[in-house]
Amino acid sequence: MKLVYEKSKPGRRASSLPKHDLPTPEIPDELRRSSPPRLPEISEPELVRHFTALADRTFGVDTGFYPLGSCTMKHNPRVNERVVSLPGFRDLHPLQEEDASQGALELMWRLQEILAEIVGLPAVSLQPAAGSQGELTGLLLMRAYFSDRGEGEQRREIVIPDTAHGTNPASVTMAGYELVGVKTDPRGNVDLDDLRGKVGPQTAGLMLTNPSTLGLFDEGIEEITRIFHEAGALMYYDGANLNAICGISRPGDFGFDIVHFNLHKTFSQPHGGGGPGGGPIAVRERLEPFLPVPAVVRDGEAFRLDYERPKSIGKVRGFCGPFGVFVRSYAYIRSFGPALKEMSEVAVLNANYMLALLKDAYELPFDRLCMHEFVLSGRRLKREHGVTTLDVAKRLMDYGFHPPTIYFPLIVPEALMIEPTETEAKETLDAFAEAMLAIVREAAEAPELLKEAPHARPVKRLDEVRAAKNPIVRYRFEEHEQPHAAGEPRQLEAQKGA
């Protein structure tokens, strides 16, 4: 498929603008271009066909099974899109006066109340724009809390396990803390013996995902909480895997002091490629004064934005947060009502069903019942047949499935992290499992078939190392560098995959 620039022909246009007799504004010399930009010149039919062809190549949860571990790629109900498109929500300006935006403020306030109940903590801020920003916000709350107590200089360390999401250590660094790692024990829990020696008066808190990225619920969570709270430290819950426990258990009841949500995962948003997302945080009473402003509060029968929070860490993004995400999440939660628990129960059931189908063909690093996702290892395939997890992921594309998360968590060699979610039918789970089992047979009988996969996709196997070292991110017309050696097939598109 050619680039739109390669289809360009001088003089062709996809639209025509009416002529006008308005004066041409003067542009300052320092902002004036020396020559017009070289943009594609293409007719409207060709333009429509070009982007339609690109859309046909796009893989998403609407086109197939998307078991990307720790990403919760569940179905996005279309009723949510209808609700978020209602004119009163869609057309509302973020600077609209409070008395003219009562419906939006009420929805935000009610969503806060629901989220507080789900995790068992009393106060919520919707402002963070994504899970990663929720993490950073939570750590900034820790800093403000300890500074207010006169312990800011003393408590400089944040503990995270070796199974943590990659954003956790990044957030720790951005917040100005020092990172302390803790190991995983043979059952996939936090190693308590390793942990005890690393927590003390210098510790600000723990960042923990539970269930972890191994898909396992930490069996020592009560002891972990005791260790940190006795040291005067705080407990932070990474809500990336909240889809496993909604309505079943609550992080606040485990002893966590701060929780971030991933609204786009747990409560169903079309997400990926950078957005949209939502990362609200919930906290205990003693941390509420430090939450970002403005806070959405109820005043009798009316709702308003409260800026009078003298201890607040301030704003963490513009306005009040990603409002469209709030509407979709509210609609999704209300559609379940008291049955929200079934969402997580079916997610856990689906994951354990698929695990039972696959655990004998692949290595299972931790032989336990999983929660909403599970991690397998392709180490045996590599050892016996020279086939890597990357080969398995590429071959899955030929079977029409998006690959799962691979090579993560880092403590599992040749890792495959699979999350089926609750919205997939048994027939889909069976078909994916059969493809995974077929790939094991192919690895033994025809390993080259996997090493050269994918075979049936528009773009074949790419040189990912070269792409990372020599990225070509703009078109240079006559000077454009061809990203392939002589005799190789052209590969101008960037593949969406594992």
FENHU-V974087 format. One record per residue. SS is DSSP state (h for helix, s for strand, l for the rest). Layout:
SS
SS
This chain:
l
l
l
l
l
l
l
l
l
l
l
l
l
l
l
l
l
l
l
l
l
l
l
l
l
l
l
l
h
h
h
l
l
l
l
l
l
l
l
l
l
l
l
h
h
h
h
h
h
h
h
h
h
h
h
h
h
l
l
l
l
l
l
l
l
s
l
s
l
l
l
l
l
l
l
l
l
h
h
h
h
h
h
h
l
l
h
h
h
h
l
l
l
l
l
l
l
h
h
h
l
h
h
h
h
h
h
h
h
h
h
h
h
h
h
h
h
h
h
l
l
l
s
s
s
l
l
l
l
l
h
h
h
h
h
h
h
h
h
h
h
h
h
h
h
h
h
h
l
l
l
l
l
l
l
l
s
s
s
s
s
l
l
l
l
h
h
h
h
h
h
h
h
h
l
l
l
s
s
s
s
s
l
s
l
l
l
l
l
s
l
h
h
h
h
h
l
l
l
l
l
l
s
s
s
s
s
s
l
l
l
l
l
l
l
l
l
l
l
l
h
h
h
h
h
h
h
h
h
h
l
l
l
s
s
s
s
s
s
l
l
h
h
h
l
l
l
l
l
l
h
h
h
h
l
l
l
s
s
s
s
l
h
h
h
h
l
l
l
l
l
l
l
l
l
l
l
l
l
l
s
s
s
l
h
h
h
h
l
l
l
l
l
l
s
s
s
s
s
l
l
s
s
s
s
s
l
l
l
l
l
l
l
l
l
l
l
l
l
l
l
l
h
h
h
h
h
h
h
h
h
h
h
h
h
h
h
h
h
h
h
h
h
h
h
h
h
h
h
h
h
h
h
h
h
h
h
h
l
l
l
l
s
l
l
l
l
l
l
l
l
l
l
s
s
s
s
l
h
h
h
h
h
h
h
l
l
l
h
h
h
h
h
h
h
h
h
h
l
l
l
s
l
l
s
s
l
l
l
l
l
l
l
l
s
s
s
s
l
l
l
l
l
l
l
h
h
h
h
h
h
h
h
h
h
h
h
h
h
h
h
h
h
h
h
l
h
h
h
h
h
l
l
l
l
l
l
l
l
l
l
l
l
h
h
h
h
h
h
l
l
l
l
l
l
l
h
h
h
l
l
l
l
l
l
l
l
l
l
l
l
l
l
l
l
l
l
l
